[in-house]
């Protein structure tokens, strides 16, 4: 069960659940993984930016990945293996693949500036993890400060047969999706899967531009699944109506610094994880922020009953 270019749908970015004391909450990993399968996710991604991967040591990261993989069953699991050096990246990638991962995701280090540097980095990364290991490019310039043009993405795809997917998180990025699909149409780039991030903030139009789905971590991944399904089936207005109902909460969750706190708070309120705890350093929600999120949930529940959470 290895990733290939035909992947479609939604691969939620899973948070790493923690107990309030900072220990890894394995039971919540199981509960969350079961939920993803129940709502129609086609896979999941672990140890991403919002999975607090940098706060885990190597052994913990591997334990988290193995727990998700074991629980996911037939759902393919992508494991984030980004690391400052190729030794650590290669070790985690090989261990994850041995445990049953479907592929890995690699983000560029923030030291890269030119197209040549970016292309060389991905060639070397593919060599480090093993040329047979399917990998995902994580294109997130707002976080990594590395700008990948459509042309350099085409170059990475052309030079690395194991590159099967782009996690597209540029902003604004709709034209980039169109450009990449244009390369495929004119034969200058082989087809790849394109799944989009940014909390799903532009998912409604990303699907219409040719994205194959989402790879992000909004607190209602079931909404993302529905939007992709409706868009794919041609039910444009229904897709936009559902998306629009969630947009105020989606936007609120996108705040830098506290976005993960909001996401984990809502997921805990939904019963998907036992606690909204984060590993330190962590952003925190104050009392007013909690009240605002509760207000947004109550408003959303008028349109989507999945937002109806028990009273505090």
BAFI-3210 file (N, C-alpha, C; in Angstrom, 3 decimals, decimal comma, padded with zeros to 6 digits):
// residues 312
n [1|2|3|4|5|6|7|8|9|10|11|12|13|14|15|16|17|18|19|20|21|22|23|24|25|26|27|28|29|30|31|32|33|34|35|36|37|38|39|40|41|42|43|44|45|46|47|48|49|50|51|52|53|54|55|56|57|58|59|60|61|62|63|64|65|66|67|68|69|70|71|72|73|74|75|76|77|78|79|80|81|82|83|84|85|86|87|88|89|90|91|92|93|94|95|96|97|98|99|100|101|102|103|104|105|106|107|108|109|110|111|112|113|114|115|116|117|118|119|120|121|122|123|124|125|126|127|128|129|130|131|132|133|134|135|136|137|138|139|140|141|142|143|144|145|146|147|148|149|150|151|152|153|154|155|156|157|158|159|160|161|162|163|164|165|166|167|168|169|170|171|172|173|174|175|176|177|178|179|180|181|182|183|184|185|186|187|188|189|190|191|192|193|194|195|196|197|198|199|200|201|202|203|204|205|206|207|208|209|210|211|212|213|214|215|216|217|218|219|220|221|222|223|224|225|226|227|228|229|230|231|232|233|234|235|236|237|238|239|240|241|242|243|244|245|246|247|248|249|250|251|252|253|254|255|256|257|258|259|260|261|262|263|264|265|266|267|268|269|270|271|272|273|274|275|276|277|278|279|280|281|282|283|284|285|286|287|288|289|290|291|292|293|294|295|296|297|298|299|300|301|302|303|304|305|306|307|308|309|310|311|312]
n.u [000,843|001,458|001,970|000,803|000,490|-002,207|-003,670|-006,443|-008,966|-009,213|-006,595|-006,288|-004,303|-003,015|-003,252|-000,874|-001,879|-001,714|-001,310|-002,237|000,135|002,112|002,786|002,476|-000,686|-001,873|-004,326|-006,031|-004,916|-005,753|-008,553|-008,896|-007,862|-009,692|-011,950|-011,273|-011,350|-014,053|-015,421|-014,802|-012,242|-009,485|-006,973|-004,281|-002,109|000,761|002,876|003,294|003,664|001,657|001,352|003,103|005,655|008,405|008,665|008,983|011,138|013,327|012,614|010,081|008,708|008,740|007,282|004,777|004,127|004,061|001,910|-000,306|-000,189|-000,601|-003,194|-004,628|-005,168|-006,285|-006,127|-004,010|-001,010|000,818|003,979|005,527|008,839|010,671|013,755|016,687|019,029|020,144|020,689|019,081|016,588|016,596|016,755|014,336|012,496|013,019|012,431|009,738|008,597|009,184|007,458|005,047|004,155|002,757|004,101|006,264|006,600|008,264|009,624|011,166|014,299|014,757|016,899|017,201|017,282|017,537|016,363|018,016|019,218|016,977|016,066|018,323|018,343|016,029|016,698|018,851|017,562|015,770|017,581|018,584|016,425|015,827|015,521|013,281|011,212|008,093|007,439|006,227|006,112|006,312|005,002|005,158|005,484|004,848|005,470|007,961|009,536|010,572|010,351|008,720|008,521|006,118|007,686|010,005|008,886|007,957|010,442|011,500|009,692|010,233|012,876|012,828|011,595|010,235|008,705|005,462|003,390|002,143|001,972|000,180|000,551|000,799|000,205|-001,114|-002,410|-003,893|-003,402|-001,037|-001,784|-003,301|-001,274|000,414|-001,289|-001,594|000,980|000,913|-001,082|000,100|002,094|004,591|005,133|004,891|001,849|000,861|-000,396|-002,253|-002,733|-004,231|-003,399|-003,209|-005,133|-007,460|-008,495|-008,865|-010,097|-012,498|-012,294|-009,856|-010,290|-011,791|-009,907|-008,362|-007,145|-006,731|-007,837|-007,655|-005,054|-004,856|-005,523|-007,953|-010,419|-012,755|-012,516|-014,298|-016,010|-014,285|-013,979|-016,596|-016,857|-014,931|-016,000|-018,536|-017,749|-016,285|-018,298|-019,726|-021,524|-021,642|-022,764|-023,745|-021,359|-020,030|-021,865|-021,764|-019,056|-018,961|-020,479|-018,769|-016,662|-016,195|-015,248|-013,161|-011,467|-010,872|-009,404|-007,103|-005,340|-002,087|000,098|-001,889|-003,359|-003,158|-003,879|-006,560|-007,574|-007,073|-008,582|-011,230|-011,386|-011,142|-013,477|-015,294|-014,905|-012,970|-010,343|-008,822|-007,795|-006,871|-004,213|-000,914|002,524|005,141|007,199|004,122|001,201|-001,492|-004,974|-006,872|-009,447|-011,356|-010,905|-011,678|-014,404|-015,154|-014,689|-016,547|-018,867|-018,711|-018,929|-021,552|-023,006|-022,291|-023,475|-026,109|-026,242|-024,778|-025,087|-023,026|-021,458|-022,625|-021,930|-021,571|-022,847|-020,746]
n.v [-001,185|001,543|005,038|006,645|008,414|008,585|009,274|010,569|012,707|013,215|013,649|013,954|016,135|014,915|015,885|015,541|013,866|014,812|014,135|016,198|016,380|016,315|013,860|011,379|010,689|007,795|006,442|008,422|008,773|006,407|006,776|009,069|008,241|006,220|007,829|009,361|007,377|006,647|008,921|009,093|009,770|009,421|008,766|009,528|011,963|012,164|013,630|016,166|019,779|020,867|018,701|018,864|017,847|018,726|018,832|016,340|013,646|011,389|008,692|008,976|010,142|008,059|006,151|007,406|007,522|004,770|003,943|005,295|004,155|001,422|001,460|002,511|000,626|-000,213|002,335|004,558|005,902|008,825|009,910|012,595|013,486|015,470|017,020|018,531|017,365|014,844|012,328|011,883|012,212|010,115|007,869|008,002|007,863|005,320|003,653|004,254|003,410|000,690|000,087|000,208|002,535|004,524|006,366|009,274|012,668|015,622|018,630|021,694|022,996|026,205|027,514|027,429|029,071|029,478|028,104|026,027|025,206|024,273|022,167|020,489|019,836|018,224|016,078|014,992|014,419|012,421|010,419|009,980|008,914|006,722|005,696|004,371|005,092|006,519|010,001|013,144|016,481|019,227|022,245|025,133|028,137|030,274|029,399|028,065|029,792|029,312|029,697|028,061|027,914|027,134|026,051|025,038|023,080|021,378|020,593|019,183|017,045|015,881|015,062|013,207|010,190|009,056|011,029|011,691|013,304|016,577|018,652|021,328|024,522|027,173|030,743|033,547|030,809|029,664|030,109|028,749|026,059|025,864|026,346|024,107|021,997|022,742|022,225|019,447|018,983|019,891|018,088|018,501|017,856|014,998|013,493|014,256|013,778|016,354|017,725|019,957|022,444|024,804|024,917|024,411|026,720|027,734|025,761|025,381|026,638|025,612|022,919|023,254|024,295|022,155|020,683|017,627|017,177|017,519|018,090|018,683|020,170|021,073|021,451|020,170|017,759|016,135|017,895|018,823|016,479|016,213|018,551|018,142|015,817|016,727|018,727|017,232|015,668|017,454|019,101|022,038|024,375|023,300|022,418|024,879|026,142|024,593|024,911|027,702|028,000|027,046|028,781|031,118|029,919|028,417|030,439|031,678|029,692|029,809|031,644|032,808|031,459|030,813|028,977|026,125|025,677|026,454|024,574|022,110|022,548|022,622|020,057|018,528|019,347|018,186|015,582|014,075|013,922|013,498|015,637|019,087|019,583|020,811|020,272|022,111|024,638|026,415|027,810|029,611|029,790|032,467|033,394|035,005|034,269|031,579|031,927|033,168|031,131|029,248|030,668|030,788|028,057|027,571|029,159|027,910|025,437|025,856|025,453|023,177|020,272|018,849|020,511|020,925|020,862|019,487|021,483|023,690]
n.w [000,000|-001,155|-001,705|-004,674|-007,805|-008,159|-005,953|-004,130|-002,607|000,916|003,116|006,251|008,273|011,072|014,450|017,128|019,886|023,290|026,791|029,635|031,121|029,257|028,198|025,577|024,233|023,678|023,484|022,531|020,017|018,796|018,876|017,329|014,859|014,183|013,860|011,585|009,614|009,748|008,814|006,175|005,243|003,013|003,617|005,912|007,442|009,382|011,935|010,918|010,504|012,147|013,712|015,722|015,406|015,660|018,418|019,387|020,290|018,445|018,988|020,127|017,978|016,124|017,559|017,675|014,932|014,328|015,922|014,801|012,212|012,732|013,721|011,619|009,680|006,562|005,613|003,983|005,333|005,573|006,524|008,066|007,580|007,714|008,481|009,973|008,998|006,644|007,660|009,950|008,730|006,821|008,507|010,010|007,913|006,741|008,913|009,335|006,908|007,045|009,088|007,876|006,621|003,958|002,509|002,553|003,745|002,770|003,737|002,639|003,880|005,478|004,391|001,698|-001,444|-004,252|-007,406|-008,291|-005,892|-004,499|-006,150|-006,070|-003,374|-003,072|-004,732|-003,314|-000,915|-001,692|-002,350|000,200|001,677|000,233|-003,017|-003,829|-002,198|-001,932|-002,114|-000,807|-001,785|000,324|000,013|001,349|001,607|003,318|005,825|005,682|004,235|001,736|-001,616|-004,087|-007,424|-010,038|-012,091|-010,827|-009,245|-011,240|-012,176|-009,961|-009,882|-012,359|-012,048|-010,045|-009,782|-007,638|-006,536|-005,901|-005,145|-004,417|-001,659|-001,488|-000,387|-000,898|-000,934|-002,218|-004,143|-006,200|-008,914|-009,208|-009,006|-011,357|-013,226|-012,858|-013,550|-016,149|-017,157|-017,045|-018,933|-021,308|-021,569|-020,461|-017,867|-015,862|-014,576|-011,218|-007,878|-006,283|-003,266|-000,961|001,528|004,134|006,154|004,837|003,827|001,272|-000,077|-001,478|-004,022|-004,807|-005,415|-007,717|-009,393|-009,988|-007,987|-006,171|-003,741|-000,178|002,221|005,217|008,470|009,709|012,297|011,689|009,898|008,618|007,320|005,317|003,837|002,863|001,306|-000,720|-001,845|-002,763|-004,554|-006,412|-007,475|-008,922|-007,622|-007,197|-005,897|-003,506|-002,352|-001,944|-000,255|002,104|002,731|003,092|005,407|007,340|007,183|008,930|011,378|010,349|009,416|011,866|013,096|011,663|012,704|013,237|015,686|017,656|016,334|016,401|019,039|018,995|017,179|018,498|020,783|019,785|018,679|020,978|022,271|020,578|021,211|019,989|020,722|023,941|025,356|024,994|025,154|024,490|023,609|025,163|023,612|023,538|022,043|023,529|024,405|025,595|027,971|026,600|023,957|024,020|024,560|022,191|020,313|021,201|020,631|017,831|017,255|018,133|016,338|013,944|014,324|013,688|011,017|010,507|012,074|013,227|014,631|017,025|020,233|023,587|026,297|028,162]
ca.u [000,000|002,332|001,410|001,108|-000,031|-003,667|-004,321|-007,502|-009,764|-008,722|-005,616|-006,175|-003,087|-003,411|-002,481|-000,366|-002,568|-000,905|-001,916|-001,851|001,514|003,031|002,950|001,703|-001,968|-002,040|-005,749|-006,613|-004,475|-006,660|-009,888|-008,828|-007,682|-010,981|-012,844|-010,918|-011,877|-015,515|-015,988|-014,500|-010,896|-008,861|-005,673|-003,960|-000,718|001,187|004,167|003,404|003,925|000,642|001,455|004,120|006,767|009,694|008,672|009,160|012,437|013,220|011,889|008,672|008,144|008,514|006,186|003,528|003,861|003,673|000,575|-001,270|-000,163|-001,216|-004,639|-005,260|-005,586|-006,077|-005,937|-002,585|-000,491|002,016|004,720|006,446|010,197|011,555|014,763|017,804|020,044|019,637|020,823|017,859|015,479|016,642|016,461|012,906|011,777|013,129|011,706|008,306|008,199|009,215|006,286|003,850|003,758|002,555|005,027|006,754|006,498|009,521|009,595|012,509|014,848|014,584|018,143|017,201|016,812|017,480|015,762|019,029|019,357|015,772|016,072|019,393|017,942|015,088|017,436|019,616|016,625|015,266|018,669|018,739|015,332|015,726|014,904|012,016|010,231|007,267|007,468|005,365|006,725|005,509|005,246|004,506|006,410|004,531|006,102|009,354|010,174|011,155|009,385|008,849|007,731|005,649|008,767|010,905|008,141|008,036|011,800|011,610|008,914|010,924|014,159|012,641|010,448|009,501|007,834|004,133|002,345|002,462|001,109|000,183|000,131|001,168|-000,914|-002,181|-001,867|-004,788|-002,760|-000,004|-002,462|-003,626|-000,037|000,896|-002,178|-001,264|002,174|000,481|-001,864|000,959|003,047|005,916|005,279|004,029|000,809|001,042|-001,528|-002,132|-003,626|-004,015|-003,346|-003,676|-006,335|-008,632|-009,053|-009,209|-010,393|-013,636|-011,838|-008,728|-010,823|-012,223|-008,707|-007,713|-006,607|-007,362|-008,409|-007,046|-004,198|-004,774|-005,947|-009,100|-011,046|-013,856|-012,073|-015,470|-016,478|-013,390|-014,355|-017,857|-016,640|-014,250|-016,959|-019,547|-017,105|-015,936|-019,527|-020,355|-022,526|-020,849|-023,410|-023,792|-020,006|-019,756|-022,748|-021,206|-017,786|-019,231|-020,965|-017,617|-015,582|-015,789|-014,425|-011,952|-010,622|-010,419|-008,395|-005,893|-004,519|-000,739|000,385|-002,869|-004,168|-003,193|-004,656|-007,977|-007,904|-007,129|-009,710|-012,466|-011,361|-011,442|-014,904|-016,021|-014,644|-012,053|-009,159|-009,211|-007,298|-006,319|-002,851|000,197|003,866|005,735|006,466|002,774|000,286|-002,593|-006,189|-007,399|-010,880|-012,137|-010,783|-012,534|-015,792|-015,386|-014,791|-017,847|-019,870|-018,629|-019,493|-023,013|-023,521|-022,108|-024,422|-027,385|-026,150|-024,146|-025,304|-021,796|-020,840|-023,366|-021,138|-022,215|-022,636|-019,664]
ca.v [000,000|002,699|006,189|006,858|009,677|008,543|009,554|011,563|012,800|013,991|013,079|014,929|016,257|014,531|016,419|014,552|014,083|014,745|014,300|017,494|016,372|016,281|012,512|011,072|010,056|006,745|006,140|009,432|008,452|005,378|007,360|009,996|007,463|005,598|008,880|009,676|006,329|006,668|010,054|008,984|010,161|008,412|008,510|010,540|012,383|012,368|014,289|017,391|020,982|020,971|017,521|019,169|016,918|019,167|018,709|014,926|013,081|010,394|007,505|009,345|010,334|006,745|005,526|008,033|007,060|003,348|003,802|005,685|003,179|000,174|001,650|002,954|-000,506|-000,067|003,736|004,880|006,917|009,557|010,339|013,701|013,105|016,626|017,091|019,382|016,596|013,685|011,101|011,739|012,039|008,770|006,889|008,008|007,407|003,866|003,009|004,427|002,533|-000,673|-000,085|000,149|003,816|004,504|007,306|010,281|014,056|016,341|020,084|022,233|023,852|027,617|028,061|027,325|030,299|029,404|026,887|024,976|024,706|023,520|020,912|019,641|019,337|017,104|014,929|014,401|013,864|011,154|009,454|009,682|008,070|005,559|006,130|003,674|005,540|007,611|011,166|014,297|017,800|020,168|023,585|025,997|029,258|031,156|028,862|027,677|030,907|028,818|029,907|027,100|028,264|025,947|025,461|024,223|021,875|020,502|020,050|018,163|015,883|015,259|014,480|012,235|009,322|008,716|012,143|011,337|014,195|017,903|019,286|022,702|025,458|028,541|031,652|032,920|029,658|029,079|030,133|027,708|024,804|025,907|026,222|022,726|021,175|023,088|021,458|018,072|018,965|020,043|016,991|018,861|017,272|013,836|013,785|013,975|014,159|017,641|017,916|021,322|022,679|026,100|024,754|024,295|028,053|028,013|024,454|025,420|026,927|024,759|021,734|023,645|024,559|020,902|019,930|016,322|017,087|018,298|017,493|019,742|019,711|021,763|020,667|019,411|017,094|015,579|018,916|018,810|015,299|016,497|019,566|017,493|014,901|017,502|019,385|016,212|015,172|018,524|019,831|023,216|025,244|022,596|022,450|026,228|026,448|023,954|025,578|029,049|027,906|026,792|029,728|031,932|029,128|028,078|031,633|031,889|028,678|030,096|032,678|032,380|031,475|030,075|028,123|024,752|025,687|026,477|023,287|021,061|022,841|022,188|018,600|017,997|019,593|017,204|014,251|013,342|013,718|013,662|016,889|020,014|019,881|020,878|020,299|023,441|025,894|026,264|028,939|029,379|030,574|033,096|033,228|035,631|033,449|030,403|032,370|033,417|029,845|028,679|031,423|030,335|026,705|027,660|029,675|026,875|024,338|026,165|024,984|021,852|019,718|018,284|021,514|020,985|020,213|019,611|022,746|023,685]
ca.w [000,000|-001,274|-002,389|-006,075|-008,329|-008,293|-004,668|-004,178|-001,391|002,049|004,038|007,335|009,068|012,428|015,572|018,079|021,162|024,500|028,103|030,213|031,622|028,124|027,663|024,368|024,533|022,673|023,320|021,654|018,664|018,285|018,695|016,208|013,631|013,894|013,371|010,206|008,757|009,769|008,078|004,760|004,832|002,156|004,215|006,903|007,492|010,768|012,157|010,151|011,287|013,194|014,552|016,734|015,201|016,223|019,880|019,709|019,944|017,368|019,454|020,271|016,649|015,533|018,294|017,226|013,578|014,360|016,512|013,770|011,128|013,185|013,900|010,375|008,853|005,131|005,255|003,833|006,262|005,169|007,709|007,876|007,992|007,559|009,534|009,555|008,283|005,921|008,449|010,741|007,793|006,258|009,545|010,307|006,727|006,601|010,012|009,095|005,803|007,573|009,954|007,051|006,048|002,511|001,922|003,486|003,310|002,985|003,598|002,395|004,942|005,130|003,844|000,239|-002,075|-005,716|-007,959|-008,308|-004,518|-004,151|-006,911|-005,545|-002,055|-003,198|-005,260|-002,223|000,063|-002,220|-002,176|001,628|002,181|-000,635|-004,272|-004,039|-001,210|-002,465|-001,241|-001,031|-001,608|001,100|-000,512|002,331|001,732|004,434|007,027|005,463|003,518|000,489|-002,687|-005,182|-008,594|-010,766|-012,892|-010,007|-008,869|-012,418|-012,214|-008,906|-010,324|-013,492|-011,639|-008,960|-010,064|-006,418|-006,150|-006,394|-004,654|-003,912|-000,666|-001,972|000,650|-001,233|-000,672|-002,997|-004,845|-007,198|-010,229|-009,238|-009,344|-012,785|-013,999|-012,791|-014,376|-017,531|-017,517|-017,309|-020,170|-022,486|-021,590|-019,955|-016,534|-015,656|-013,572|-009,794|-007,040|-005,605|-002,133|-000,509|002,967|004,622|006,954|003,970|003,682|-000,125|-000,662|-002,396|-005,373|-005,147|-006,100|-009,055|-010,191|-010,354|-006,853|-005,974|-002,411|000,900|003,238|006,205|009,787|010,288|013,365|011,105|008,666|007,952|006,388|004,164|003,052|002,169|000,273|-001,840|-002,492|-003,480|-005,683|-007,403|-008,109|-009,680|-006,831|-006,853|-004,913|-002,214|-001,803|-001,467|000,877|003,292|003,014|003,600|006,787|008,208|006,947|010,090|012,294|009,595|009,459|013,240|013,382|010,897|013,326|013,631|017,114|018,461|015,466|016,892|020,281|018,605|016,554|019,519|021,676|019,133|018,558|022,305|022,509|019,771|021,732|019,124|021,558|025,339|025,907|024,004|025,585|023,548|024,172|025,176|023,693|023,010|022,059|024,463|024,251|026,784|028,204|025,548|022,753|024,218|024,399|020,765|019,632|021,570|019,868|016,448|017,201|018,260|015,067|012,925|014,584|013,034|009,634|010,476|013,413|013,766|015,501|018,298|021,280|024,895|027,000|029,144]
c.u [000,887|001,640|001,742|000,379|-001,549|-004,392|-005,314|-008,149|-009,117|-007,794|-005,479|-004,774|-003,480|-002,592|-001,910|-001,048|-001,615|-001,807|-001,510|-000,423|002,555|003,285|002,065|000,468|-002,276|-003,508|-006,418|-006,134|-005,414|-008,035|-009,917|-008,695|-008,974|-011,955|-012,538|-011,475|-013,387|-016,111|-015,560|-013,165|-010,284|-007,456|-005,472|-002,470|-000,349|002,575|004,386|003,690|002,941|000,537|002,534|005,341|008,085|009,789|008,850|010,600|012,224|012,383|010,400|008,017|007,828|007,370|004,838|003,166|003,384|002,270|-000,506|-001,339|-000,878|-002,728|-005,349|-005,723|-005,259|-005,966|-004,442|-002,180|000,793|002,685|005,649|007,819|011,186|012,482|015,907|018,858|019,463|019,765|019,559|016,655|015,440|016,291|014,968|012,105|011,825|012,364|010,204|007,828|008,209|007,989|004,981|003,366|003,630|003,533|005,433|006,579|007,760|009,318|011,004|013,018|014,827|015,850|018,159|016,628|016,654|016,816|016,754|019,208|018,166|015,767|017,140|019,002|017,014|015,736|018,182|018,701|016,087|016,329|018,779|017,662|015,232|014,930|013,578|010,925|009,415|007,295|006,580|006,210|005,789|005,900|004,481|005,396|006,110|005,204|007,602|010,188|010,893|010,089|009,680|007,930|007,154|006,766|009,695|010,181|008,158|009,414|011,980|010,892|009,653|012,187|014,019|011,408|009,621|008,627|006,460|003,058|002,945|001,460|001,212|-000,348|000,627|-000,062|-000,516|-001,616|-002,739|-004,138|-001,667|-000,625|-002,771|-002,376|000,463|000,007|-001,969|-000,029|001,801|-000,240|-000,973|002,085|004,420|006,147|004,360|002,993|001,268|-000,260|-001,232|-003,187|-003,247|-004,135|-003,950|-004,977|-007,595|-009,209|-009,475|-009,688|-011,512|-013,189|-010,620|-009,195|-011,218|-011,042|-007,953|-007,044|-007,407|-007,997|-007,611|-006,108|-003,946|-005,471|-007,044|-009,822|-012,278|-013,381|-013,223|-016,096|-015,602|-013,712|-015,609|-017,668|-015,953|-015,207|-017,978|-018,948|-016,792|-017,161|-020,287|-021,403|-021,884|-021,496|-023,462|-022,421|-019,694|-020,630|-022,190|-019,908|-018,019|-019,714|-019,813|-016,566|-015,233|-014,908|-013,107|-010,963|-010,048|-009,285|-007,078|-004,995|-003,131|-000,574|-000,588|-003,703|-004,275|-003,981|-006,145|-008,391|-008,039|-008,283|-011,008|-012,498|-011,635|-012,916|-015,763|-015,826|-013,699|-010,733|-009,548|-008,843|-006,784|-004,870|-001,882|001,496|004,378|006,956|005,132|002,033|-000,890|-003,772|-006,586|-008,897|-011,739|-012,079|-011,662|-013,995|-016,115|-015,523|-016,125|-018,978|-019,890|-019,197|-021,010|-023,638|-023,420|-023,129|-025,795|-027,423|-025,594|-024,231|-024,053|-021,086|-021,553|-022,604|-021,849|-021,896|-021,496|-020,216]
c.v [001,245|003,810|006,148|008,111|009,700|008,888|010,707|011,680|013,656|013,137|014,069|014,934|015,999|015,299|015,270|014,795|013,905|014,745|015,669|017,539|016,296|014,906|012,283|010,265|009,021|006,403|007,156|009,271|007,431|005,964|008,267|009,253|006,785|006,615|009,218|008,627|006,370|007,781|010,078|009,529|009,042|008,054|009,499|010,794|012,699|013,010|015,448|018,569|021,091|019,699|017,652|018,248|017,423|019,039|017,261|014,520|011,943|009,190|007,802|009,499|008,993|006,021|006,084|007,532|005,611|003,164|004,182|004,631|001,895|000,307|001,940|001,800|-000,274|001,399|004,020|006,024|007,498|010,069|011,489|013,343|014,260|016,730|017,961|018,644|015,353|012,393|010,846|011,501|010,610|007,706|006,823|007,493|005,891|003,130|003,104|003,507|001,077|-000,963|-000,094|001,472|003,685|005,409|008,330|011,672|014,808|017,824|020,594|023,026|025,314|028,284|028,073|028,600|030,170|028,099|025,734|024,371|023,831|022,166|019,960|019,055|018,136|015,884|014,222|013,788|012,520|010,061|009,020|008,746|006,763|005,914|005,447|004,143|006,689|008,808|012,289|015,561|018,641|021,580|024,589|027,218|030,197|030,695|028,624|028,751|030,467|028,901|028,935|027,534|026,990|025,267|024,605|022,983|020,875|019,838|018,959|016,884|015,138|014,527|013,373|011,375|008,988|009,858|011,912|012,341|015,532|018,269|020,783|023,626|026,867|029,433|033,038|031,820|029,065|029,047|029,072|026,357|024,759|025,724|024,782|021,804|021,499|022,362|020,006|017,982|019,091|019,003|017,314|018,403|016,072|014,166|013,435|014,305|015,514|017,709|019,235|021,476|024,003|026,000|024,574|025,637|028,399|026,752|024,509|025,667|026,098|023,507|022,075|023,946|023,285|020,165|018,650|016,174|017,920|017,438|018,591|019,294|020,496|020,851|019,893|018,769|016,456|016,592|018,931|017,633|015,583|017,515|018,954|016,574|015,662|018,182|018,394|015,722|016,263|019,321|021,105|024,059|024,585|022,602|023,822|026,585|025,853|024,639|026,951|029,026|027,731|027,895|030,613|031,169|028,740|029,239|031,853|030,924|028,964|031,152|032,131|032,448|030,695|029,113|026,696|024,657|025,664|025,116|022,187|021,293|022,322|020,668|017,935|018,196|018,607|015,772|013,431|013,055|014,048|015,026|017,770|020,374|019,889|020,717|021,746|023,488|025,800|027,585|028,601|030,285|031,172|032,899|033,835|034,834|032,206|030,779|032,624|032,117|029,173|029,372|030,964|028,920|026,742|028,173|028,622|025,758|024,601|025,607|023,563|021,256|019,093|019,248|021,655|020,180|020,367|020,960|022,617|023,664]
c.w [000,000|-002,048|-003,859|-006,546|-008,438|-007,000|-004,801|-002,809|-000,322|002,904|005,194|007,948|010,518|013,459|016,389|019,416|022,348|025,732|028,660|030,746|030,508|027,552|026,445|024,738|023,448|022,440|022,400|020,214|018,041|017,966|017,468|014,883|013,224|013,300|011,921|009,242|008,647|008,911|006,617|004,312|003,998|002,614|005,335|006,909|008,933|010,799|011,193|011,068|012,445|014,032|015,607|016,629|015,786|017,743|020,340|019,447|018,945|017,794|019,588|018,906|015,992|016,240|017,849|015,834|013,570|014,913|015,499|012,666|011,535|013,278|012,581|009,498|007,395|004,689|005,111|004,755|005,678|006,430|007,340|008,412|007,866|008,759|009,044|008,734|007,647|006,719|009,253|009,843|007,251|007,269|009,846|009,122|006,594|007,691|009,804|007,970|006,244|008,433|009,171|006,508|004,531|001,791|002,952|002,878|003,704|002,725|003,364|003,596|004,509|004,604|002,318|-000,384|-003,593|-006,157|-007,960|-006,919|-004,132|-004,858|-006,377|-004,193|-002,195|-003,844|-004,138|-001,160|-000,410|-002,112|-000,713|002,147|001,405|-001,873|-004,558|-003,084|-001,785|-001,525|-001,754|-000,845|-000,747|000,694|000,349|002,581|002,890|005,718|006,832|004,754|002,251|-000,597|-003,825|-006,323|-009,222|-011,555|-012,052|-009,490|-010,028|-012,493|-011,171|-009,335|-011,427|-013,061|-010,605|-009,222|-008,824|-005,914|-006,765|-006,020|-004,252|-002,834|-000,903|-000,880|000,371|-001,088|-001,140|-003,892|-005,929|-008,577|-010,334|-009,587|-010,832|-013,643|-014,017|-013,619|-015,861|-018,018|-017,843|-018,658|-021,402|-022,546|-021,043|-018,517|-016,416|-014,565|-012,164|-009,084|-006,403|-004,519|-001,466|000,997|003,358|005,403|006,150|003,579|002,256|-000,846|-001,683|-003,830|-005,768|-005,879|-007,533|-009,974|-010,564|-009,220|-006,665|-004,597|-001,430|001,731|004,264|007,475|010,442|011,269|012,909|009,803|007,903|006,998|005,144|003,242|002,233|001,054|-000,942|-002,591|-003,333|-004,706|-006,795|-008,162|-008,852|-008,934|-006,276|-005,750|-003,538|-001,551|-001,213|-000,272|002,176|003,699|003,644|005,044|007,769|008,155|008,150|011,088|011,637|009,639|010,855|013,584|012,683|011,541|013,687|015,142|017,963|017,620|015,964|018,197|019,978|018,064|017,601|020,488|021,058|019,012|019,906|022,643|021,723|020,271|020,895|019,811|022,989|025,899|024,786|024,313|024,408|024,322|024,156|024,255|022,964|023,047|022,954|024,142|025,595|026,901|027,111|024,254|022,858|024,017|022,932|019,990|019,952|020,812|018,413|016,292|017,260|016,969|013,960|013,089|013,976|011,613|009,526|011,878|014,028|014,700|016,839|019,345|022,608|025,535|028,001|030,562]
res [x|x|x|x|x|x|x|x|x|x|x|x|x|x|x|x|x|x|x|x|x|x|x|x|x|x|x|x|x|x|x|x|x|x|x|x|x|x|x|x|x|x|x|x|x|x|x|x|x|x|x|x|x|x|x|x|x|x|x|x|x|x|x|x|x|x|x|x|x|x|x|x|x|x|x|x|x|x|x|x|x|x|x|x|x|x|x|x|x|x|x|x|x|x|x|x|x|x|x|x|x|x|x|x|x|x|x|x|x|x|x|x|x|x|x|x|x|x|x|x|x|x|x|x|x|x|x|x|x|x|x|x|x|x|x|x|x|x|x|x|x|x|x|x|x|x|x|x|x|x|x|x|x|x|x|x|x|x|x|x|x|x|x|x|x|x|x|x|x|x|x|x|x|x|x|x|x|x|x|x|x|x|x|x|x|x|x|x|x|x|x|x|x|x|x|x|x|x|x|x|x|x|x|x|x|x|x|x|x|x|x|x|x|x|x|x|x|x|x|x|x|x|x|x|x|x|x|x|x|x|x|x|x|x|x|x|x|x|x|x|x|x|x|x|x|x|x|x|x|x|x|x|x|x|x|x|x|x|x|x|x|x|x|x|x|x|x|x|x|x|x|x|x|x|x|x|x|x|x|x|x|x|x|x|x|x|x|x|x|x|x|x|x|x|x|x|x|x|x|x|x|x|x|x|x|x|x|x|x|x|x|x]
***
